[in-house]
Amino acid sequence: MTEKKKRITFKVVAPDAKQVFLSGTFNKWSQSADPMKKDETGTWKKIKMLPKGSHEYKFIVDGVWTCDPACADVVTNGEGTENNVIVF
């Protein structure tokens, strides 16, 4: 039986950004695997199909690692900063 995955939409408002990437445990913290697309409101979005469990993530906004301001759930990482975490 295949593991059920859930469709998760990640989004961040960054109207002046040139490029935004989604990085997390689900893509081995890749800085280029998941580019996000900007809509007309300046909101960047990326849809991922993720397996059940806990997933840490951050956005990379024009090269700067950025937490998701819309997600209050954070964990401290090995770099001395925080990552967002979603669990479902």
N, C-alpha and C positions, 0 to 999 in steps of 0.2 A: 504494500500500500504506500502510495506516495504521501509525503508530508504536506499537509495543507499550508498554504501560504496566504498571508493577508496583504491586501493592497494598501500601502501607506503613502500618503502624499506629504512630502516634506516641502515647506515653503518658508521663505524669508523675504522681508521687504528691504530692498536695497536699490532704489531707483537710479542712483548714480554709479553703481558698480558696472564694470566692463565685463567681468565674468565671475561666475559663482559655481563652485563644485560642492557636491555632497560627499563627505568622507566619513567612514565609520567602520565598526567591527565587521559589518556585512560585506565590505569590499576591501578588507585588510588595510584600511586607512589610506587607500589610494588617493592621490591628489589630482588624478585626471580621469578616473574610470567613470565618474558620474557627473558630467556637466549638467547644470540646471538651465532651464529656459525662462527668459523674462517675458512677462505679459505686459499689456498696455498700462497697467497700474504700477509697474515697477516691482512687482512681486515675482520672485524667482521660484520655480517649482520643479520637483522631480518626483516621479512616482516609482516606487520600488515594491516588488513582491517579496515579502520577508517571511521566513519561517517563525513559528511561535517561539517566544522566548524574550530575552533581554538584549537590546541592541544599543550600543553607544554610538554617538555621532556628533559631528560638528560641520559647520559650513566653512568653506574657504572663499572669502570675499576679496577679490583682487589680491590674492596671495596671503591674506591675513586670516588665521584660524579664528573663527567666531562662534560663540555659543548661540543657540536658538533662543531669542528673547521671548518666544511664545511658549517655551517648554520650561516649566519650573523644576522638573526632575533632573538633578545633576549628580555626578559622582566625580570624586577627585581622581585624576589620572596620574601616571608615573612621571609626568612632566611638571607637576606642581600646579597645574591649572585644572579646569573642570571640563567634563564632557557632558552633553545631554544624554539622557537615557530614556528609551521607551520600552515598555514591557506590555505584552499582550499574549 
